[in-house]
Amino acid sequence: MTKGYRVIEPTLINSIIVDSKYHAYAVSVLFWLVEEIYKALKDQIDTFDIEVIKVEYMGAYPALGVQYQRKPFEAPNYSLEKLIEETSNRLLSEKSISELTKYIAASEVDWNEMASWVMTERHVASTYRIQVWNEFYPYHPFDYAVDQLAFRDMLENAYEAAKEKLRSSNNENTTRKYLFLSAIGLLAYGFLNTVPDIVESGSLVNKDYRWLISILNFIFPTPKGMNVFNDPDDFKIWLQANSSNLYFKESAGKFTFIQNIHA
């Protein structure tokens, strides 16, 4: 079963979405909407993923990107994208401005920076996905909407193949390289189990790839001041203590604590 991909532009905030001077505010509203949509449609959240993305059509602006399984949707007479769009506009109409204000004020996100990341496609996880993609496919530009699902499948296969080769005492540099790169790529898709291979292989791969270990600093809600390069042992202890309480939020491209998913 394949996945589809649709862009949702909530009509009630279309005027601020398309105006570049309001992009930081628009991005904050869209991230808030992602949280609220997941709450409103919690019974269907396993059937789709939503993220804030950059759209280029008669200009560039932020919008919602929805990925879903290609199958008839359960609700009668509704396509999934129509349901998401109607839910978005309903939430924007029914929710009070104080709820949105509380969300923005309570967040530690620099929305100007986040808007910059979205509009230059430097979403935390995507940055590393694209870098790993470029190592595997240097002559084929990454099309986020088209390529990423097949890429994730390829990374899983490459990761398992490299692990198997290493289990059979094949410790070639090329094998280490592909284990490391596929582990980085999979972590950028939320595969927490690949972290030990990133940590263990990081010092063994070519120095040109080692900077990718920085994903560990940006993708986890580690204590302020902790840096995997300076405090590797502290990071391992922190991850071991907190791994069962981590959840990967595709909309943010980061892990968060489970109790903070809808905080």
Buried (B, 14 or more C-beta within 10 A) or exposed (E): EEEBBBEBBBEBBEEBBBEEEBBBBBBBBBBBBBBBBBEBBEEBEEBBBBBBBBBEEEEEBBBBBBBBEEEEBEEEEEBBBBBBBEBBBBBBEEBEEEEBEEBBEEBEBEBEEBBBBBBEEBBBBBBBBBBBBEBBEEEEEBEBEEBBBEBBEBBBEBBEBBBEBBEEEEEEEEBBBBBBBBBBBBBBBBBBEBBEBBBEBBEEBEEEBBEBBBBBBBBBBBEEEBEBEEBBEBBBEBBEEBEEEBBBBBBBBBBBEEEEEEE
